[in-house]
Amino acid sequence: MAKELWRPPADVRDRTRIGAFLRWLSSERGLEFDGYQDLWQWSVDQPAVFWQAIWDHFEVVAHEPPAAALPDARMPGAEWFPGARLNYAEHVLRMPGVADGEPVVLAYSQTREPVTLTAAELREQVRRAQATLRRLGVTRGDRVAAYAPNIPETFVLMLATAALGAVFSSCAPEFGTRSVVDRWQQIEPKVLVAVDGYRYGDKAVDRRPEVAAIRAALPSLEAFVEIPYLHGAGEVWDRTDEPLTFAPVPFDHPLYVLYSSGTTGLPKPIVHGHGGILLEHLKMLALHHDLGPGDRFFWFTTTGWMMWNYLVSGPAVGAAVVLVDGNPAHPDLGWLWRVAAESGTTYFGTSAPFLLSCRKAGVVPKDLADLSALRGVGSTGAPLPPEGFEWVYEAVSDRVLLASASGGTDVCTAFVGGVPLLPVRAGEIACRALGARVEAYAADGTPVVGELGELVITAPMPSMPVGFWGDTDGSRYADAYFGTYPGVWRHGDWITIDETGACVITGRSDATLNRGGVRLGTSEFYSVVEALDEVVDSVVVHLEDPAGGAGELLLFVVLRPELTLDDALRARIARELRTALSPRHVPDQVFQVDAVPRTLSGKKLEVPVKRILTGTPVDRAAAKGALANPESLRYFEAVRLARQ
């Protein structure tokens, strides 16, 4: 069993929101549970009862009550809370337990001075933004697009849009014109709100030319609003006396459109609904992250990643949100930790690569800043290896609940993660989330325990997409998730689930290394290679042999600027992999490249590399607009040509 790093205190049920939920289930429903696994099993065996309990426990406001919780549980096509009329923005702005004068948004930026909004000020900003949208002709169902960073104005705009029953969509301003147009041409926005630019570290980035090009490429636009962010300051929203109102909409009414990475074609426009997002985020933020009044919730994210949508639901459970815009490594890797101290952050969310970068750089956050308020640390975006867990408890705090979590844009949440009721063990995801029936499937489609399998979800979740925008018959949606196992959601990751419910995700199933019939996950591979001081980044692919042989395992490394790959370093890499993992993990060849291709949200991409190496032209191997560094693909084309 993996090393235990944290254990719940004896009075955990008295001190946490999930403990309060258990007491409520006992008093209001007559239900008793032995422990988390027992609670989880009930939540997935009785989904209608469980999600109705979430609705009732968090006192969801319905302008019209639902006829039932889940009258049709088939996938795809599950029907949640039919007849209900509600509004997501109304629940976020309800801010339970937060007084009007208390801070609810704390924003830090490398472009301007910090901004704080109280609960009353946030409501006032949303009221004015809603009046602005009304003046511009926005009504229920219209799309409002934001080309803006993680700043209060973007949050305000999303809430104002949702309050009207209109549909929100955001792209981070680091997205290039092509990436933005590929997304928004599909949804035909009526209004565009955009910043004039931003500062990334000490670099000013003017985005006015890109904004002009985006406007020219979107004939559906009827109005444009500029946020003066880089080139000065000024009012964005109208000053009027119009009251703030909330349009009662059906449970599955579109709230916002998120997008797949679009690495192999147009990004999929994933539509999420008011009710599903509300219930899912109430559950996760309160019961799994233990967030509530008095908490300050931070996750480092851009508005182009679903973690932004997840973060800004914080006020719905009474937590203030900490918004950060800028370069996380400027002026050094200690910046975010210092922001956490200044803001009084109680929950610090980030990516696994950021935590590992801090570890590799020798950063000791607890020596850089006062992190005494910190109770939780969240990690996502990639599997966090055991050494990452141990670093958090050694260098950040030995008191925090560390949760490595995984989910996706598709569900706008994590379906595996942490919970206060369970211990934290190095390298393990503690549990499957409540209401998420996650299983591992063998190749023949049967569930397995303690073995590597395809991550599947075998019962509906309310935050599964309403559908894809424009997919009128639902065929694209069905094919994307249910094409492999009819009636079962296939997510595309490899997972191992043990008998306690703890999980280990070992990478994307479409990037799996298969040597001699043994499947090897990429995450443990990267953990070893990137622990070497010389290696900055890496990507590994396996090229199958059409004749049925073992194929080739190829490793590509990005080294520190002053270094060149030589036979001595190749031998050291091979030795480390053989010792730490197995002889099967030793690559057949190692190449030095200048960069590893990554999505705009920072995820490395093995599949386009594999396509290029097997002869697919670069322009067809990946949609360049979906990559943070599309020029990196040329390095692999050069390797392919050299190998011919």
C-alpha positions in Angstrom: 0.0 0.0 0.0 1.2 3.5 -0.8 2.7 5.7 1.9 0.1 7.5 4.1 0.7 11.2 4.3 -2.4 12.6 6.0 -5.1 11.1 8.1 -8.6 12.6 8.9 -8.8 13.9 12.5 -11.0 11.9 14.9 -13.6 14.7 14.8 -13.7 15.0 11.0 -17.5 14.5 10.9 -18.0 17.3 13.4 -15.8 19.8 11.5 -16.6 19.3 7.8 -19.4 20.0 5.5 -19.6 16.3 4.4 -20.0 15.5 8.1 -22.9 18.0 8.2 -24.4 16.3 5.2 -24.2 12.9 6.9 -25.9 14.3 9.9 -28.6 15.8 7.7 -29.1 12.4 5.9 -29.5 10.8 9.3 -32.0 13.3 10.7 -34.0 14.1 7.5 -33.8 10.8 5.6 -33.1 8.3 8.3 -30.0 7.1 6.5 -26.8 6.0 8.2 -23.5 5.2 6.6 -20.4 3.4 7.9 -17.9 5.4 6.0 -17.2 7.1 2.7 -17.2 4.0 0.5 -20.7 3.1 1.9 -21.9 6.6 1.2 -20.5 6.5 -2.3 -22.1 3.1 -3.1 -25.5 4.5 -2.0 -25.0 7.6 -4.1 -24.4 5.6 -7.3 -26.9 2.9 -6.6 -29.7 5.4 -5.9 -28.8 8.4 -8.1 -32.3 9.9 -8.1 -32.4 9.8 -4.3 -28.9 11.1 -3.9 -29.2 14.0 -6.2 -32.6 14.9 -4.7 -30.8 15.0 -1.4 -28.2 17.3 -2.8 -31.0 19.6 -4.1 -32.7 19.6 -0.7 -29.6 19.8 1.5 -28.3 22.9 -0.3 -31.8 24.4 -0.5 -31.9 24.9 -4.3 -34.3 27.7 -5.2 -36.8 26.6 -7.9 -39.2 29.0 -9.4 -41.1 25.9 -10.4 -40.5 22.6 -8.7 -39.3 19.4 -10.6 -41.7 16.6 -11.3 -39.0 14.0 -10.3 -35.2 13.8 -10.0 -34.3 11.3 -12.6 -37.3 9.7 -14.4 -35.1 8.4 -17.3 -31.6 7.3 -16.5 -30.5 6.0 -19.9 -27.2 7.2 -21.4 -27.1 9.2 -23.5 -30.4 11.0 -22.9 -30.8 11.0 -19.1 -33.6 13.3 -18.0 -32.8 15.3 -14.8 -35.4 17.3 -12.8 -38.0 17.8 -15.5 -40.3 20.7 -15.0 -37.9 22.6 -12.7 -37.2 26.3 -13.4 -34.1 27.8 -11.8 -31.1 30.0 -12.5 -27.5 29.2 -11.9 -26.5 32.9 -11.4 -29.1 33.4 -8.7 -27.5 30.7 -6.6 -24.0 32.0 -7.1 -25.1 35.5 -6.1 -27.1 34.1 -3.1 -23.7 33.6 -1.4 -25.0 31.8 1.7 -23.4 32.9 4.9 -21.7 35.9 3.4 -22.6 39.4 4.6 -23.0 42.3 2.1 -19.8 43.9 3.2 -17.6 40.8 3.1 -15.1 40.3 0.3 -16.2 37.7 -2.2 -13.8 38.3 -5.1 -10.1 39.0 -4.6 -8.3 39.5 -7.9 -4.5 39.7 -8.4 -2.9 40.6 -11.7 0.4 41.5 -13.4 -1.5 44.1 -15.4 -3.1 46.2 -12.7 -3.3 46.6 -8.9 -5.4 44.1 -6.9 -9.2 44.4 -7.0 -11.5 43.4 -4.2 -15.3 43.1 -4.6 -17.6 42.6 -1.6 -20.8 40.6 -1.9 -22.8 43.8 -2.4 -20.4 45.1 -5.0 -20.4 41.9 -7.0 -24.2 42.0 -7.1 -24.1 45.6 -8.2 -21.6 44.9 -10.9 -23.7 42.0 -12.2 -26.8 44.3 -12.2 -25.1 46.9 -14.3 -23.6 44.3 -16.7 -27.0 42.8 -17.1 -28.5 46.2 -18.0 -25.7 46.7 -20.5 -26.5 43.4 -22.2 -30.2 44.2 -22.3 -29.4 47.5 -24.0 -27.4 45.6 -26.6 -30.4 43.4 -27.3 -29.3 40.2 -25.5 -32.2 38.0 -24.7 -32.7 34.4 -23.6 -30.7 31.9 -25.7 -28.4 34.6 -27.3 -24.7 33.9 -27.1 -22.3 36.3 -25.3 -18.5 35.8 -26.0 -15.7 36.9 -23.7 -12.1 37.3 -25.0 -10.8 38.1 -21.6 -8.6 36.8 -18.8 -9.3 35.6 -15.3 -10.4 39.0 -13.9 -13.6 40.2 -12.1 -15.1 41.7 -15.3 -15.2 38.2 -16.9 -16.9 36.7 -13.9 -19.4 39.5 -13.7 -20.2 39.1 -17.5 -20.7 35.4 -17.1 -23.2 35.9 -14.2 -25.0 38.7 -16.0 -25.3 36.5 -19.1 -26.6 33.5 -17.1 -29.1 35.7 -15.2 -30.7 36.7 -18.5 -30.9 33.1 -19.7 -28.4 33.9 -22.4 -25.4 31.6 -23.1 -21.8 32.4 -22.2 -18.6 31.4 -23.8 -15.0 32.5 -23.0 -11.6 32.2 -24.7 -8.4 33.3 -22.9 -6.7 36.2 -24.7 -3.6 34.2 -25.3 -5.6 32.2 -27.8 -4.8 33.3 -31.3 -7.3 34.5 -33.8 -7.8 31.1 -35.5 -8.4 29.3 -32.3 -11.0 31.8 -31.2 -12.8 31.9 -34.6 -12.8 28.1 -34.8 -14.7 28.0 -31.5 -17.1 31.0 -31.9 -18.1 30.6 -35.5 -19.9 27.4 -34.4 -22.1 29.2 -31.8 -22.6 32.6 -33.6 -22.3 35.0 -30.7 -24.4 38.2 -30.7 -22.1 40.2 -28.4 -18.3 40.2 -28.0 -16.6 41.6 -24.8 -12.9 41.7 -25.1 -9.8 43.2 -23.4 -7.4 45.5 -25.3 -4.5 43.5 -24.0 -2.8 42.2 -20.9 0.6 41.9 -19.2 2.2 38.5 -18.9 5.0 38.8 -16.4 6.9 41.9 -17.6 5.7 41.6 -21.2 2.9 43.8 -22.5 0.7 41.9 -25.0 -1.5 44.2 -27.2 -4.6 42.2 -28.4 -6.4 45.0 -30.3 -5.3 43.6 -33.7 -6.5 40.1 -32.8 -9.8 41.5 -31.5 -10.3 43.4 -34.8 -9.7 40.1 -36.7 -12.1 38.2 -34.5 -14.8 40.7 -35.0 -14.3 40.7 -38.8 -14.6 36.9 -38.8 -17.9 36.7 -36.8 -20.7 38.1 -38.9 -23.2 37.2 -36.2 -21.9 40.0 -33.9 -24.2 42.9 -33.4 -22.3 44.6 -30.5 -18.8 44.9 -29.1 -17.7 46.1 -25.6 -14.1 46.7 -24.8 -12.6 46.2 -21.3 -9.7 48.7 -20.9 -7.3 46.4 -19.2 -3.8 47.1 -20.6 -4.2 50.7 -22.0 -5.8 52.5 -19.1 -9.0 52.1 -17.1 -12.6 53.1 -17.4 -16.2 52.1 -16.9 -17.3 48.9 -18.7 -21.0 48.6 -17.7 -23.9 51.0 -18.0 -25.0 53.1 -15.0 -28.7 52.6 -14.8 -31.3 51.9 -12.1 -32.6 48.7 -13.7 -33.0 45.9 -11.2 -31.1 42.7 -11.3 -33.4 39.8 -12.4 -33.0 36.1 -12.9 -34.7 34.4 -15.8 -36.2 31.0 -14.6 -35.0 28.5 -17.1 -35.3 24.7 -17.4 -32.8 22.5 -15.6 -31.0 21.7 -18.9 -31.1 25.2 -20.4 -27.7 26.1 -21.8 -25.5 28.0 -19.3 -22.2 28.1 -21.1 -20.3 26.4 -24.0 -16.9 24.9 -23.3 -14.7 23.4 -25.9 -12.5 20.3 -26.4 -8.9 21.0 -27.2 -9.6 20.6 -30.9 -6.2 19.1 -31.6 -7.4 17.0 -34.5 -10.2 19.2 -35.9 -12.7 21.8 -34.9 -13.1 22.0 -31.1 -16.2 20.3 -29.9 -18.7 22.9 -28.5 -19.8 21.3 -25.3 -23.0 22.7 -23.9 -23.5 22.7 -20.1 -26.8 23.4 -18.4 -27.8 25.6 -15.4 -29.1 22.8 -13.2 -26.4 20.2 -13.8 -23.5 22.5 -13.2 -25.2 24.0 -10.1 -25.8 20.6 -8.4 -22.4 19.2 -9.4 -20.5 22.2 -8.2 -22.5 22.4 -4.9 -21.6 18.8 -4.2 -17.9 19.0 -5.1 -17.1 22.3 -3.6 -18.9 21.8 -0.3 -18.6 18.1 0.3 -15.3 17.2 -1.4 -13.3 20.4 -1.0 -15.0 21.4 2.3 -15.6 25.0 1.1 -18.0 27.3 2.8 -18.4 30.8 4.4 -15.0 32.2 5.5 -13.1 30.2 2.9 -11.0 31.7 0.1 -10.9 29.5 -2.9 -8.1 29.8 -5.5 -7.3 27.7 -8.6 -4.7 28.9 -11.1 -6.5 28.8 -14.4 -7.2 30.8 -17.5 -10.7 31.4 -18.9 -10.0 28.9 -21.6 -9.9 26.0 -19.1 -12.9 24.4 -17.4 -11.3 25.0 -14.0 -12.2 28.6 -14.4 -15.9 27.7 -14.6 -15.4 25.4 -11.6 -13.6 28.1 -9.6 -16.2 30.8 -10.0 -19.0 28.6 -8.6 -17.3 29.2 -5.2 -19.7 31.8 -3.9 -22.6 29.4 -4.4 -21.3 27.5 -1.3 -20.4 30.8 0.5 -16.7 30.8 -0.4 -14.9 33.9 -1.7 -12.9 33.3 -4.9 -9.3 34.4 -5.6 -8.8 35.3 -9.3 -5.2 35.4 -10.6 -4.1 36.6 -14.1 -0.5 36.5 -15.2 2.6 34.4 -15.6 2.8 31.9 -12.6 6.6 31.8 -12.9 7.0 35.6 -12.7 9.0 37.0 -11.1 9.6 33.4 -9.8 7.7 30.3 -8.9 7.0 31.7 -5.5 4.6 34.3 -6.8 1.4 32.2 -6.5 2.3 31.1 -3.0 2.8 34.8 -2.0 -0.5 35.7 -3.5 -2.1 32.8 -1.5 -0.6 34.3 1.7 -1.7 37.9 0.9 -5.3 36.8 0.0 -5.7 34.4 3.0 -6.3 31.5 0.6 -7.7 28.5 2.4 -7.8 26.2 -0.7 -5.0 26.4 -3.2 -5.7 24.7 -6.6 -3.2 24.3 -9.4 -1.8 21.8 -11.9 0.4 18.8 -11.3 3.1 20.3 -13.6 3.2 23.5 -11.5 3.7 21.5 -8.3 6.4 19.4 -9.9 8.1 22.5 -11.3 8.2 24.0 -7.8 9.7 20.8 -6.5 12.3 20.6 -9.2 13.3 24.2 -8.6 13.8 23.7 -4.9 10.9 26.0 -3.9 9.8 25.7 -0.3 6.5 27.7 -0.2 6.2 27.5 3.6 9.5 29.4 3.9 8.4 32.0 1.3 5.0 32.9 2.7 2.6 32.6 5.6 0.4 29.7 4.6 -1.2 29.2 8.0 -4.7 29.7 6.6 -4.2 26.9 4.0 -6.4 23.8 4.6 -6.5 22.2 1.2 -4.4 21.8 -1.9 -5.8 20.6 -5.2 -3.9 19.2 -8.2 -5.3 18.4 -11.6 -4.4 18.6 -15.4 -2.1 15.5 -15.2 -1.5 12.7 -12.7 0.5 13.8 -9.7 3.2 11.2 -8.9 4.1 10.1 -5.4 7.1 12.5 -5.2 4.7 15.4 -5.9 2.5 14.3 -3.0 5.5 14.1 -0.7 6.8 17.5 -1.7 3.5 19.1 -0.8 3.6 17.7 2.7 7.3 18.5 3.2 7.5 21.9 1.5 3.9 23.4 1.7 2.3 22.1 4.9 1.8 18.8 6.7 -1.7 19.8 7.7 -3.4 20.3 4.4 -5.8 17.8 2.7 -4.1 17.3 -0.7 -6.5 16.1 -3.4 -5.2 14.9 -6.8 -8.3 15.1 -9.0 -9.3 14.1 -12.6 -12.4 14.9 -14.7 -12.7 17.1 -17.7 -14.2 19.8 -19.8 -16.9 17.2 -20.8 -18.4 17.1 -17.3 -16.9 20.4 -15.9 -15.9 18.7 -12.7 -13.7 16.0 -11.3 -15.2 12.5 -11.0 -12.3 11.2 -9.0 -10.5 13.2 -6.3 -10.2 13.7 -2.5 -12.6 13.9 0.4 -12.1 14.9 4.1 -13.2 11.5 5.3 -10.4 9.5 3.7 -6.6 9.5 4.2 -4.1 10.8 1.6 -1.6 8.3 0.2 1.3 9.2 -2.0 0.4 8.9 -5.7 -3.2 7.9 -5.2 -6.5 9.6 -5.9 -8.4 9.0 -2.8 -11.9 8.2 -4.1 -14.5 8.3 -6.8 -16.7 11.3 -6.3 -20.2 11.0 -4.9 -22.7 10.4 -7.6 -20.0 9.4 -10.1 -20.1 5.7 -10.9 -16.6 5.4 -12.3 -15.3 1.9 -13.2 -12.4 0.4 -15.0 -13.2 -1.8 -18.0 -11.1 -4.6 -19.4 -10.7 -4.9 -23.1 -13.9 -7.1 -23.3 -16.0 -4.5 -21.6 -16.2 -6.1 -18.2 -15.4 -4.2 -14.9 -12.1 -5.0 -13.2 -10.7 -4.2 -9.8 -7.0 -3.8 -9.0 -6.2 -4.0 -12.8 -5.6 -1.3 -15.4 -8.6 -0.6 -17.5 -10.5 2.0 -19.5 -12.0 4.7 -17.3 -15.8 4.6 -17.9 -18.9 6.1 -16.2 -21.7 3.6 -16.0 -24.5 5.8 -14.6 -25.5 9.3 -15.6 -24.2 12.5 -13.9 -26.2 15.7 -14.0 -23.3 17.7 -15.4 -22.8 15.5 -18.4 -23.3 17.7 -21.4 -26.7 18.9 -22.5 -25.1 18.1 -25.9 -22.9 19.7 -28.6 -23.9 23.0 -30.1 -25.5 22.4 -33.5 -25.6 18.6 -33.1 -29.4 18.5 -33.6 -29.8 14.7 -33.6 -27.2 14.1 -30.9 -25.1 11.8 -33.1 -21.8 13.6 -32.6 -22.3 13.5 -28.8 -23.3 9.9 -28.8 -20.3 8.9 -30.9 -17.8 10.9 -28.8 -18.6 9.2 -25.5 -20.8 6.2 -26.1 -19.5 4.8 -29.4 -17.2 2.2 -27.8 -19.5 0.8 -25.0 -23.2 1.4 -25.8 -24.9 3.1 -22.8 -21.6 3.6 -21.0 -19.5 6.8 -21.1 -15.9 6.1 -22.2 -13.6 8.9 -21.1 -10.3 8.0 -22.7 -8.0 7.5 -19.7 -6.4 4.4 -18.2 -7.3 3.9 -14.5 -6.7 1.3 -11.8 -9.3 1.2 -9.0 -8.5 -0.9 -5.9 -11.0 -2.6 -3.6 -11.1 0.5 -1.3 -12.1 2.8 -4.2 -8.8 4.6 -4.4 -7.6 5.2 -8.0 -4.5 5.7 -10.0 -4.8 7.3 -13.5 -1.8 6.5 -15.7 -2.5 8.6 -18.8 -4.6 8.8 -21.9 -5.7 5.5 -23.3 -5.0 6.7 -26.8 -1.4 7.4 -25.8 -0.8 4.1 -24.0 2.5 2.4 -24.5 2.0 -1.3 -25.4 5.2 -3.3 -25.3 5.0 -7.0 -25.6 1.3 -7.0 -24.8 1.9 -5.1 -21.5 0.2 -1.7 -21.3 2.4 1.0 -19.8 0.9 4.4 -18.7 2.8 7.6 -19.7 2.5 9.4 -16.3 4.9 7.1 -14.4 7.3 7.3 -17.4 7.4 11.1 -17.3 7.8 11.1 -13.5 11.1 9.3 -13.8 12.5 11.1 -16.9 11.6 14.6 -15.8 13.0 14.0 -12.3 16.5 14.2 -14.0 18.1 17.6 -13.5 19.0 17.8 -17.2 15.5 17.2 -18.5 13.0 20.1 -18.7 10.2 18.3 -20.5 9.6 15.0 -22.4 7.1 13.1 -24.5 7.1 9.4 -25.3 5.3 7.4 -28.0 5.1 3.8 -29.0 5.1 3.0 -32.7 3.4 -0.4 -33.5 5.0 -2.9 -35.8 2.4 -3.7 -38.6 4.0 -7.2 -38.8 3.2 -7.8 -35.2 6.6 -7.3 -33.6 7.4 -5.3 -30.5 7.4 -2.0 -32.3 9.5 1.0 -31.2 9.4 3.1 -28.0 10.7 6.6 -28.8 11.5 9.2 -26.2 11.9 12.9 -26.9 13.5 15.2 -24.3 13.8 18.9 -23.9 17.0 19.7 -22.1 18.2 22.7 -20.2 19.4 25.4 -22.7 23.1 24.8 -22.2 22.9 21.0 -22.6 23.2 18.6 -25.6 22.0 15.0 -25.6 24.9 12.6 -25.6 25.4 8.9 -25.1 26.2 9.3 -21.4 22.8 11.0 -20.8 21.0 8.4 -23.0 22.5 5.7 -20.8 21.5 7.5 -17.6 17.9 7.9 -18.8 17.8 4.2 -19.7 19.3 3.2 -16.3 16.8 5.3 -14.4 13.8 3.9 -16.3 15.0 0.3 -16.0 15.7 0.7 -12.2 12.6 2.7 -11.3 10.1 1.0 -13.6 11.2 -2.0 -15.7 13.2 -3.0 -18.7 10.1 -2.6 -20.9 10.2 1.1 -20.2 13.6 1.6 -21.7 13.2 3.5 -25.0 14.7 2.2 -28.2 15.8 5.6 -29.2 16.1 9.0 -27.4 16.0 12.3 -29.3 16.5 15.9 -28.2 13.9 18.4 -29.3 13.4 22.1 -28.6 9.8 21.7 -27.2 7.0 19.3 -26.5 3.6 20.1 -28.1 1.1 21.3 -25.5 -2.5 22.4 -25.7 -3.5 25.9 -24.7 -4.3 24.6 -21.2 -0.8 23.0 -20.9 -1.5 19.3 -21.5 1.2 17.5 -23.5 0.1 15.8 -26.7 1.4 12.4 -27.6 -1.1 11.5 -30.3 -0.1 14.2 -32.8 3.5 13.3 -32.3 2.7 9.7 -33.1 0.8 10.7 -36.2 3.6 12.8 -37.5 6.2 10.0 -36.9 4.0 7.5 -38.8 3.7 9.8 -41.9 0.7 12.2 -41.3 1.6 15.6 -42.6 2.1 18.2 -39.9 -0.9 20.3 -41.0 -3.2 17.3 -40.7 -1.7 15.8 -37.5 -3.1 18.5 -35.2 -5.1 21.8 -35.4 -2.3 24.3 -34.8 -4.7 26.8 -33.3 -5.3 24.4 -30.4 -1.6 24.3 -29.5 0.3 26.7 -27.3 3.4 26.1 -29.4 2.5 24.8 -32.9 6.0 25.3 -34.1 7.1 22.3 -31.9 5.5 19.9 -34.4 8.2 20.6 -36.9 10.8 19.0 -34.7 9.1 15.7 -35.0 8.7 16.0 -38.7 12.5 16.4 -38.9 12.9 13.3 -36.8 10.6 11.3 -39.1 12.5 12.5 -42.2 15.9 11.6 -40.6 14.6 8.1 -39.8 13.5 7.3 -43.3 
